[in-house]
């Protein structure tokens, strides 16, 4: 069945951990945009939500860093971070092992993907789910792209991964929704944390909304690092979501730089036909 929903959103830990320190009006608008995204996802009646995230060394490390990985379990636990810090209560999140396996087997036909039967969700998945599925009543299939440990997954391969996920979703009878989650420009865990390159962010999102493959893949890691920090490498998750949209155009529902959250907080969707 064709993919029923495709979008992208931010996952910065400060969105929940430092919520009260943001401008109240901006924070409320962001949280409302998150909840509308959740409503839109549920309206498509998905059987599962694929979340493409960026690993933050919670599950994979430099002794074993796959370019791509997908979860294959009936349940997951998260967040892995301290509950008092992230302000999200640790819980069990439902998965669907059988469906995950079928999707993984189809993705494997064109993209080499690792799989994991144990997966701890960090803020990269837990923050979005806190808003999108607050009752944790939708099976989640986590996916990961290496955006942290050089050599990084090439952008063109991130696109190929998104295409493979779309083909897999189209070939199963279940209704599949997909969200890519990451940051745009940001400099986490550095003296520049809180710095945001809004011009760079909006240029990238314009390319994303146009689903301009060549423009999105034209970034070099050196250019991204210089203009958007090491956090900018997470555009890979947005690129994979764009590829999964199969040519559909996008709409930026919300985008505002929030320095205390250390990123331009973004909610966006691709206008795929449900």
Buried (B, 14 or more C-beta within 10 A) or exposed (E): EEBBBBBBBBBBBBBBBBBEEBEEEBBEBBBBBBBBBBEBBBEBEBBBBBBBBBBBEBBBEEEEBBBBBBBBBBBBBBBBBEEEEBBBEBBEBBBBBEBBBBBBEBBBEEBEBBBBEEBBBBBBBBBBBBBBBEEBEBBBBBBBBBBBBEEBBEBEBBBBBBBBBBBBBBEBEBBBBBBBBBBBBBBBEEEBBBBBBEEBBBBBBEBBBEBBBEBBBEBEBEEBBEBBBBBBBBBBBBBBBBBBBBEBBBEBBBBBBBBBBBBBBBBBBBBBEB
